[in-house]
Amino acid sequence: MDKELAQLEEWGVDLINNYEAELQRTDPRSSMHKRIKRFSGELVANPEAYGELLELGRSQGMTGQELVNAIRRIEQGLLDEAGKGTAPSRKQMMSDVIHHFYAQRTGGDTLRRLGQADRQQARAALRDEFGRWGNVPENLRSLFRAGHLNTDVLKGIEAEAMAEFGVTTGGQLSIPKAHTTKGRAVTGDIIGATTAQEAIEGMKPQFEIQGRETQAAIDALQPLMDDIDLIAGSKYRPDMSEEELLVRRNLLTAKADEVRAAFQRHYRPYIIQGGNVRFNAGFGLGSLDVLKRNLGGALFGAVTSVDPEAIKGIQAGEYGKVAEQVATGTALGTAAQQLVTGSTQLGQMQRVAAIGRIPGALKLAAGAARFAPPVLAGMAGYQALDVITTAFTKKTLAETGQAAEQTKEELRQQGMSEYQLRRRARTGR
């Protein structure tokens, strides 16, 4: 950060701090206190975006309230909760919600309470590991509301698609939610942090929790996003230009029937009825995602080219452990009962996988669905994926997971950060 911008940030933070202190004295119950915390958090997360605003504000004698409201107006345009669909909206589809991969309020007021030098040092270190946060394109994800919050009310075409099933909120679908852990665990102040190092150590776990939960929601919804990409004729990226997003929104609006059908196709396996998942779509993409969540990355990473997280303690052939884990999982454990794969199908999958056609092998798994108790479902699911993985990689699922862990440890020793490892797992680079 250059010296001038650092001085502007320090001026802005002091202005807001003084405004907060005065408001606490004169109106401690004001709704502005919540805004102060949110938008001061945005300022210290992402000061580069507000250089011109800060310079203008300082030259014109802007008040603390005016600065907070100015940052708020900029955010309102990006998040587009009003549904205007005009620049600078970051939505890829009008029914989406814009989700911060990492919350602006990560760490609460910790960074704001530090001196400027410590704040800069802490922010730089956290960015090195987790990337930028705040209202920047790489941190803003256009997310289907079903994967955002249990309490989120579905809107627009997403709501229309699920109306006939009586589904109106995210909580009626067993899709992982980006906001699962809430409150102080992710946005609480780091008590006693007065130095950059103390802030870093306290805030890192908050970033890690958010990263895991948001990525789980994105991964579960990726098959749906892939279908939406095909309908739109473009692949959604967080860094798409405003013009690209506008074209995409318009195309998806024009192809509403196809979009509704995609929502229904992918959401039906996740519908919760009477506390149970209505797992009525066989062993298709939706249920593969459920299996991925319940068994862990080692089982699925090998067949999706994603660097997997090893399942500790599971060795080749220990299907009972895997079956037990599936049987007690959030979705398969209550209503899976539809996956038993016979030896004939296993042989077919092995032959298809052996020549490198993994998607074809997964389709064969879909065609092999049968009714069975949850434990047998778990055993069959593990066996099917184990056959595919072994044929494709010449290693069992457990061996593949262990090899991945070894590779990650070697990369750590070479100096690769946890953020870089996660990015490599997602992108392959």
Summary of the structure (lengths in Angstrom):
residues: 429
radius of gyration: 23.9
end to end distance: 27.4
largest distance: 77.3
contacts: 1443
relative contact order: 0.08
helix: 64%
strand: 4%
